[in-house]
Amino acid sequence: MPATTTPSSASVSAAEALKTHFTVDATTGEMVFPSTAEFQAYADGRSAQYDAEARQLGKASTPAPCVYIYKGCVYDVTEFTNVHPGGGDIMLDYHGKDVTVVFHDEYNFHAHTNLALNMLLQYRVGKVERVESAMTGQHGEFENYQREELTAYPRMTEQEIFYADFTIRRDRGLCWQAMFLTLPQYMHLINTPIYVPSCRLFDLDFFEMFSRTKYWVVMVLWLPLSFFWTMRGVMRDYTNINPEWSSRFDSLLYYPNRNLIFHNYPTDNAALADAQYQLAVERSHFSFVFVAAFWLFGLFLWTFMEYFIHRVVFHFERAIPASLFDNPACKLLHLVLHGIHHIIPMDPDRLVFPPAMFVVASTVIYHAYNYLMNGSCLDVVAGGVVCGYVLYDEIHFLIHHLDPTDFYFKDLKKFHHAHHYVDDQRGYGISSKFWDYVFGTECKKN
């Protein structure tokens, strides 16, 4: 009976075949390819292995492979394709190729900042000893490319992250370490994004637990609140003989409800209840159009709040004197509010607002709005604001961790990543760029 090859044995043999294209440096553990041709054969083998798995299982269990040569070094950026600001497709187009030239090709929209280069260097897995130029066909020794240091900065190990003049321990909470850095060191920390799966923020597990929030928690907690506030505005009880409208708009939003009237006037006084219901109907100018208009106004109002909070509250380091910001308490507050997101922008559990923080923020905002409006008007607008917040948080997660194909979200992804990697003093809008254009803070280089 002929021997059959199981999927597992086939994958093992394919993996063994890939190892024939390189050797392993005993000192660094990096792959060493003798030539560009061997590297390309390795990249083709990775693609064939991925395609075979996709055919066998219906879909591959891992992302499509993506490996590059940059200045003679080999980089495996497979796990970064879904979060690449320009989209994963353009990265996969260069799989198995030398990107030394195109990485800095500003005229073809591939220009990258030094921060982007630093992110790339963190994915180094090897080198090519004899590199053939894709432009001229000429060969050059690996050492010819080493005119500048090609080392990721900061340098990271499993235990520590090494910066120029300070070190962060990865097994300790970042808060306690960051708050006692000097001001230049702290600013350097938050302005140098790194790509690690996660980072411990607090030493105490109790606080660490509350600092992490899954993206779906926002929808589960706050969409019901949006619905509740909207319905409370519509169903408010204005059944007194002479109702005192809290706002001139309340009569447009209030829907007379006979059940509420009979609750105030028991059934043994049905005649009075019916008379009051008729009076409420006469005084109400309810229309779903009005409710929708006020709710959408709340949604639009959130876009301004989002811009204001991001620019003024989250980036308050620019709004207060440096001498005050240098206080450890200020640095701690800044790190918890927003600094951690700029250090590790791809941490999936620190992209959305923690529930405890949002409870405090929403309570303060709701009572602040109470000085401007109240009654049905306040509740319906608040319902729209909360829904806008939910959309903001989910869009924020999407543009960091998914590769959107829709033009609007793809453009938002580029816009927001320009805030992280090009200029953090521009591009404060997340779900909309509208207010950035109004206040002149749109990203100049998108």
PyMOL commands that set and color helices and strands:
alter all, ss='L'
color gray80, all
select helices_A, chain A and resi 7-21+36-57+78-83+88-92+102-104+106-108+114-121+142-145+174-178+183-190+205-210+215-234+250-253+258-264+267-283+288-314+316-318+322-325+328-343+348-350+355-369+375-401+407-421+434-438
alter helices_A, ss='H'
color red, helices_A
select strands_A, chain A and resi 23-24+31-33+67-70+73-76+97-98+124-128+130-132+139-141+155-156+160-162+167-169
alter strands_A, ss='S'
color yellow, strands_A
deselect
rebuild
show_as cartoon
